[in-house]
Every structure is written in structure tokens, then in C-alpha cells.
Amino acid sequence: MDKLWLIIQREFLTRVKSKSFLLSTFLTPLAFLVFFVIAGFIMSYKEGEDKKVVVSDPANLLDKVIKDESNIYYTFSDESIDNLKKQVEQGNYSGILEIPKPDSAAIRQLKVYYYSENQLGLDDQAALENQLEDRIGEYKLKAQGLDKSILENLKTNISIDPEPINASQKNESSSAAAIGAALGTIMGIIMYMSVFIYGSMVMRSVMEEKMSRIVEVMISTVKPFQLMMGKIIGVGAVGLTQFILWMILIPLISMFVTMVFGFDPQQMQSQAMTGAQSVDPDDLQMMVSKIFIEVNNMNWWLIIPSFIFYFLCGYILYSSLFAAVGSAVGDDLGESQSLTLPITIPVLLAFYIMFAAVRAPQSSMAVFGSIFPLFSPIVMPSRIVFDVPAWEIAVSMLLLLVTTIFMVWLAGRIYRVGILMYGKKASFKELRKWMFYKD
């Protein structure tokens, strides 16, 4: 254990003190923040020049009322189109919006014309079309003698509220599924990225030490299995440290930017997503409070320990396989691509099954993916927020634990031979032979 601890300490301190770790740890949150700020500016960008558009509405379909949009200001005129075009050429107006007189109030389609040297952008055009549809709809109601309030009363918003069969079961609101899906997707993505990023880091570390022949010195004092496990645990501790630092740095950097520059990146991202649409503050406050209530009602005593278990087992399982591949690779780095293919395929399949499990958590594919050991580290964390039956969780954990122990043993058998094997191209047939080599 003392030797294993020394290897873990060496792997951890070597990487934590490196410039690449420090730069990636401290610059990555800042890079993400800058990215969202720039994306928010780009998505919410509006042309700086104001536009004054004159509206020609001879049939008075709009009742002299049209709302200004962002930097576009509308005014009505009874002059002819020819006179208005001359005023546009003189610079009095930026464009002309002509609304032709319809044949009857029962029109189903109306083509509106916009005259200008510079056409409207897609967002401005879509907003104008929506506004004209509403205004002309009101005109048609008046022309046919219909009361708008009666039609509004005919509309009914339907929301499905799930209810349990038995009173003893948990009663969930309609928003619980959406919140659970979001949380499950986030946990699944974290697992997916961790397996690839830190598993590949273990493989590169093994390959570097093998090619530099440092491992020959180390293997004289420690067993190959201890060296492999030390690398896996040490690199995993580095990844965990990086995650914890990101969780601390991202809120601090966001708070600093908000105080210094006077804008909130989250607000800018929200503006980019909502565009020109306005949100009722009361509705927004109610929605946020509902989200907090649903998050608070989740079984965090099950979710957090389960996520930690699947994270550790999934990381150790795949990292051991990556370590075995790293030990088998010789001077040709291209060998690693073919050898890692059987590892990456299950991870990619699990990633796609995870999205299917979020949409239908009780489907046969979701149940299979959350129990099959090579898929469960990614799929089960995305399902566990949906009240998965206890027997499924127990079977999944047991199979994953047994498979992880077996894969670590199997990787150790390959590692002990491959780490000292030079000048011979490794193949899957060779790897099978290495598993049964006697010490």
C-alpha cells in the first residue's frame, strides 16, 4: 500500500503542478464565460441605425396602430405610393410598407409589400409578419361582427398533471419530468466526457513512460498492477480536483464580470435565446420558484451517492482498459486508434442510449442500457432521477461492480506483459495471449 500511495502521489502532484493543468484549470472557466458573452452579443446584436418606415394602409386594416420593433419605427400616411417612394429617395423614410386592400374580410392569404433599398432582416421580418397577422385578424373579427373576447374564452390551455395510482406513492408535478430530463442529461454528459478525457489521459501517460523507458526503472521496485492502479487513481484524483476547482471558479468569475463590466452572462444568454420576446416577470418568478421546489423534492440522498458510485466504477473500468491499450502500443502511435475502437464504441452507444433514456426512461432500451455494465455508468445516472425501481438499481450496481473488478484484473494481465514489450506490433490475438502468460 505504501508503494501504491507513492505512485498515486507522484501521478497527482506531477500533473497538478504542470503548466498545462494550471492553464486548463484557470483559463477554461474564463474561456467558457468569454464564449457565452460573445455569443450573447452576437445573438442579441441589432443594427445600430434606426429605420423609419411609412405604412400605406388605404383600407385601414391596421386601424392606424402598429407597434415599433427594436430600432424600426412606423408611421402612417395617406399619400400615394409614388409620392412615398420619392420621399424615401430624399431620405425622409427608410422604407415603405404597403398593405393592399383585400377583396373581402374572408381572405386567407394577403401579400404585403415592403419597398426599400435595404431589406429587413429575418428576425425583423418574422416579427413584423406576426404582428400584421394579429392586427389583420382583429380587423376580420370586426368586419364579421365577432367579439374578440368570446374567441379568447374559447381557447383553453391544457397541462397534464401526473397522479399516482396509490395514495402512498409520490405525487409529481408536470414539470418534474422536464427537470429530471435536464438533470439526467447533464449527469450523462459529465460521465461521457470524464471517461474519454481522463481515460485518454491515463493511456497517454502509460505510452509516454513506455516509450521513454522510464517504466523499466519503476517496474524494478513496484509490481505492474500497482503501477497501473496508481496511474488510474492518481489521474482520477486530478480530474476530481479540476472539477471541484471549476465549480468554485466559474461562479466567482461570473460574479466578478457582473460587478466590473455591469452585465450578467446568464442574462445575455437568456436574451439570445428569447430574442425579442418579452417575458412576464410574474410568470418568470413563478417558473423559477416551481423549478426550485421540484429540485428540492428530488431524492438527492439516492441521486448523489449513485452518481458517485457510477462515476468511480465507470472511470476505473474504462481507464483500466485505456491503460491496457497504452501498454500494448509500441513506437507506432497509430496502433492506439485501432486498439481503442472496441472501447470507444460502447461509450458512444451508451451516450446515444442516454438521450433515448431521458425521453423514455421506462422503455426496454433504457432499462437494458442502465443494467448492461458497459453502458450503465452513462445511462443509469440519466435515469435515476425518474424513480427507477430499486431492483434495477441493485442489479445494475452489482453487475457494474463485478465487471469493473474483472476488467481491472484483465487489464492488469495485459499491462504486466505489454509494458515491457517492444518492437512487436500488438494485435487482439496477441492481447489474448498476454492474458494467460504466467508470471
Secondary structure, DSSP 8 states (H G I E B T S, - for coil): -HHHHHHHHHHHHHHHTSHHHHHHHHHHHHHHHHHHHHHHHHHT---SS-EEEEEE-TT-SSTT----BTTEEEEEE-S-HHHHHHHHHHTS-SEEEE----SSTT-S----EEE-SS---HHHHHHHHHHHHHHHHHHHHHHTT--HHHHHHH----------SSTTS----TTHHHHHHHHHHHHHHHHHHHHHHHHHHHHHHHHHHHHTTHHHHHTTTS-HHHHHHHHHHHHHHHHHHHHHHHHHHHHHHHHHHHHHHS--HHHHHHHHHHTT----HHHHHHHHHHHHHHHHHS-HHHHHHHHHHHHHHHHHHHHHHHHHHHHH--S-TTHHHHHHHHHHHHHHHHHHHHHHHHH-TTSHHHHHHHHSTTTHHHHHHHHGGG---HHHHHHHHHHHHHHHHHHHHHHHHHHHHHTT--SS---HHHHHHHHT---
